[in-house]
Amino acid sequence: MAGGGAVALGADGVATIPLVRGGESYHSLTTVELPDLRRQGHKTSSPVARVSQANPGLVARDLARSGAARQALEALSVAELIAICKRAGELFLNDDLPLGGARQSVDDYLRQLSATTGMPRAMARANMGKVHYVLDQMATVLGGLTRGLDLSLLDRGYGEQGGRAISYRRQSDLLGAVLPSNSPGVHSLWLPAIALKVGLAIKPGRQEPWTPYRLAQALLAAGCPRAAIGFYPTSHAGAAEILQRCGRSLLFGDAKTVGSWAGDERVQLHGPGWSKVVLDEEAAAEWPVYLDLLAASVADNGGRSCINASGVWTARNSRALATGLAERLAAIEARALDDPQAALAAMASREAAQALSDYIDARLGGGAVDLSAEARVARGGNASRVAEADGCAFLLPTVIHCESPDHPLAQAEFLFPFVSVVEVAGSELARRIGASLVVTALTRDPELRADLIASPFVERLNLGPIPTSHVTWDQPHEGNLFSHLYRQRALQDVPFGAVA
């Protein structure tokens, strides 16, 4: 590793993304190139960016100096940090920001992010709005996470609530964040750490360094202490250093990735969502009323979020519901990434798209049937699940009807609009749905509602016609960042000399 000058563009015009160490840019001799998904296979294609890489030793050395982040943030009040977040939100949404030694406009950001992740620009801009909302409304977000705690208590370290002394102990100087590449909106989850006086050690997703880097620059430009910001594109070994050395971390990944850290209280896991919409007998009898809700739950944000429904579990009419949903989703077509109507994100390559499609097809049968191919043909389209547009490969929305909840595809989840429709007796719904990040329950049945409320396997529960993809940021999304970062301690405050 070697530090370099403030150079953001190489001689060939390719953007360079440096590390951020204690708020300062650091260019590494080791870099990774990010290709343009629309130009893959072109021999003359230039990468979109070269991203500096942090080796595990550098990460370990930096994290050993975490006390600097604590001291810098302790010098500011929570109210001042909330104001910094609000300013950062405006900068992130509207301004040119540093990209190494150059400036990145909003249009640059959208174009670059779209090129390396396959997310349509219109969808990326919508995600910018989600991130801006969290920064702009940080006081409201913290009110939800802390359930109305007087935040000045975190400045003093103790205070009074409900007539009793209360104190919270910070669990870590730094929040490690090992991030995915699926959607920019996910970065809203770690942003409250700064306002809660906890610094950041960010490991971005390989294809999507753009959003966390831009957020880091927005926070710094808004007045966040430089010592509180670390940005470390790195290997799996470097990511492990972050998870091992930060007292508290967030880890995003597939079931295998997060499973290896299960049981470690220092690491809050964000794996597959397996989110679902549940219909009781009454709702299932009038399923056409809910088609818009079902389609939004499955396909919003290109179906790339853990809060997208990958299952619809219904007490009856499963085949008719699945057919109707397949017909509705068949209207979503592959479009160029700069098309304002684009609603699907591109896959990494044609080969990756075909391999995933083949994986699904190999598991059909045994009571599972794909109803989407027929729906596409009925609309005058192609039966193939794999489509191409603007040089990119896409997977089209897929609805699988499963006769049994035990079929492998009944609990599958993929990074495109994919959903299985399963019929289960109403009395068995709450017991059979399994682990679910979000459940939207379309039911007036008091027993089913009570069972879902009591279920330890449902992280977020919507009682009524709310798409699973709808997020209110004053409610914990998955886990509670405040309770992850702080622990309430016992405190008795008796005036000195009051006891004989």
C-alpha positions, 0 to 999 in steps of 0.5 A, spaced: 500 500 500 502 507 498 498 513 499 497 517 492 496 524 490 488 527 490 487 524 483 480 521 481 481 520 474 486 516 471 490 518 464 485 514 460 479 518 464 477 512 468 474 514 475 478 512 481 475 511 488 480 511 494 480 509 501 477 514 506 482 513 512 480 518 518 476 522 513 482 523 508 483 520 501 488 514 501 490 511 494 492 504 494 497 501 489 492 495 489 485 496 485 479 493 482 476 495 476 469 495 475 466 494 468 460 497 465 455 491 464 453 494 458 459 493 455 462 486 457 465 482 452 467 488 448 475 488 447 475 495 447 471 497 453 474 501 459 472 500 466 467 505 469 472 505 475 478 503 479 477 502 486 483 502 491 483 496 496 485 495 503 489 489 505 487 486 512 493 489 515 491 496 514 484 495 516 486 492 523 491 498 524 486 503 523 481 500 527 486 499 533 485 507 533 478 507 534 478 511 540 479 518 535 472 517 533 469 516 540 473 523 542 471 527 536 464 525 536 463 526 544 465 533 542 459 534 539 452 534 542 446 529 538 443 535 536 449 538 533 450 531 529 443 531 527 444 538 524 450 535 520 446 529 518 440 534 515 446 538 511 449 532 509 442 529 506 441 536 502 449 535 499 448 528 497 441 529 494 443 535 490 450 537 490 457 536 486 461 532 491 469 529 491 470 523 488 478 523 489 480 529 487 475 531 482 467 532 483 462 528 482 455 531 480 448 527 481 448 525 474 455 522 474 453 518 480 447 515 477 450 514 471 456 510 474 452 507 479 447 504 474 453 502 469 456 497 475 450 495 478 445 494 473 440 498 477 436 503 472 437 510 473 430 512 475 430 507 480 437 509 483 434 516 483 428 514 487 433 510 492 437 517 493 430 520 495 430 514 501 437 516 503 435 523 503 429 522 507 433 518 513 438 524 513 433 529 513 429 526 518 434 523 523 431 526 529 424 522 527 428 516 525 432 516 532 425 517 536 423 511 533 429 507 534 429 509 541 422 510 542 422 517 544 428 517 549 430 524 550 437 524 546 440 529 550 441 523 555 446 520 550 450 527 551 450 527 559 451 519 559 445 519 564 439 522 566 431 521 568 426 518 564 419 516 568 421 519 574 427 514 574 435 515 573 437 512 567 443 511 563 446 507 556 452 505 555 455 505 548 457 498 546 463 500 541 466 506 538 465 504 531 460 501 527 462 496 522 458 495 516 459 490 511 455 492 505 451 489 499 451 491 492 443 490 491 440 497 492 442 504 494 436 504 499 440 499 504 445 504 506 439 508 510 440 503 515 447 505 518 446 512 517 443 513 524 450 511 527 453 518 526 448 521 530 448 516 535 455 518 536 458 512 533 464 512 528 463 508 521 468 503 518 464 501 511 466 496 507 462 497 500 459 492 496 464 490 490 459 493 485 456 499 489 462 503 492 458 509 489 453 510 494 457 509 501 463 513 498 458 519 496 455 519 503 461 519 506 463 525 502 457 528 504 457 527 511 464 530 511 462 536 507 457 537 512 461 538 518 462 530 521 468 529 524 473 526 520 476 521 525 469 518 525 469 516 517 472 510 514 471 507 508 475 500 506 473 496 499 477 490 501 477 482 501 473 477 505 479 477 509 479 485 510 471 484 511 472 479 517 477 484 520 472 489 520 467 484 523 472 481 528 475 488 531 469 493 531 465 492 537 458 492 533 457 491 526 452 490 520 453 484 515 449 483 509 449 477 505 446 471 503 444 465 507 451 462 507 455 469 508 451 471 514 450 464 517 457 463 519 456 469 524 450 467 527 450 467 534 455 473 535 452 478 538 457 483 536 454 482 528 447 484 526 445 480 520 441 482 514 440 476 510 435 473 505 428 476 507 423 471 505 418 476 506 411 474 505 404 476 504 399 472 507 391 472 505 386 468 510 380 465 507 376 472 507 381 475 503 383 470 499 376 470 496 377 477 493 384 476 491 383 480 485 382 486 490 389 486 492 393 485 485 396 492 486 398 490 493 401 484 491 405 486 485 408 492 488 410 487 494 414 483 489 416 488 484 418 494 487 425 496 486 426 491 481 425 486 486 432 486 489 430 488 496 429 483 502 423 487 503 420 484 497 415 479 497 418 472 495 412 468 497 404 469 497 401 464 502 394 464 501 388 459 505 385 458 498 384 460 491 392 459 490 392 457 482 387 463 480 391 468 484 398 466 482 395 466 474 392 473 476 399 475 479 403 472 473 399 476 468 399 483 472 407 482 472 408 480 465 407 487 463 414 489 466 419 488 460 426 489 460 428 496 458 434 500 457 437 502 464 436 510 462 429 509 460 425 513 465 420 507 465 425 501 467 423 497 472 428 491 472 435 491 474 440 488 469 444 481 471 451 481 472 452 478 465 448 474 460 451 467 463 449 469 470 442 470 468 441 464 464 445 460 470 440 462 475 434 461 470 436 454 469 437 453 476 429 455 477 427 450 471 431 445 474 427 445 481 420 445 477 415 439 478 413 436 484 407 440 484 411 447 482 409 450 475 411 457 472 405 461 470 409 467 468 412 464 461 404 463 459 402 470 461 408 473 457 406 469 451 399 471 452 401 478 451 405 477 445 412 476 448 417 471 449 416 465 453 424 465 455 425 468 462 432 471 460 431 477 456 436 483 453 436 490 452 441 495 451 447 490 451 444 488 458 441 481 460 435 481 465 431 476 468 423 477 467 418 477 473 417 469 475 411 467 479 411 459 481 405 456 483 407 451 489 402 445 491 406 444 497 409 449 502 415 444 503 417 445 495 424 448 495 421 453 491 416 455 496 422 458 500 426 461 495 429 468 494 432 471 488 435 478 486 429 479 481 421 479 481 420 472 483 415 469 488 412 463 489 404 462 491 402 457 496 396 454 499 396 453 506 390 452 511 388 458 514 389 455 521 396 453 519 398 459 516 402 463 522 405 456 523 408 454 516 410 461 513 417 460 517 422 466 518 420 472 515 423 479 515 416 482 513 409 479 513 403 483 510 397 480 513 390 481 509 386 478 515 381 480 520 381 473 523 383 475 531 386 468 532 391 469 526 392 476 527 394 474 535 398 468 532 402 473 527 403 478 533 406 472 537 410 469 532 418 469 534 419 468 526 416 475 524 421 481 524 416 486 521 408 485 521 404 489 517 396 488 519 392 490 513 393 492 506 400 495 506 405 492 501 411 489 504 416 494 500 413 500 504 418 502 509 416 507 515 423 509 517 421 511 524 420 504 525 426 499 526 427 496 519 431 489 521 433 489 528 434 496 532 440 499 531 440 503 537 439 497 541 445 494 537 449 500 539 447 501 546 445 497 552 441 500 558 445 500 565 443 500 572 444 506 575 442 509 582 444 516 583 444 518 590 447 525 593 453 524 596 452 524 604 445 522 604 446 516 607 449 515 614 
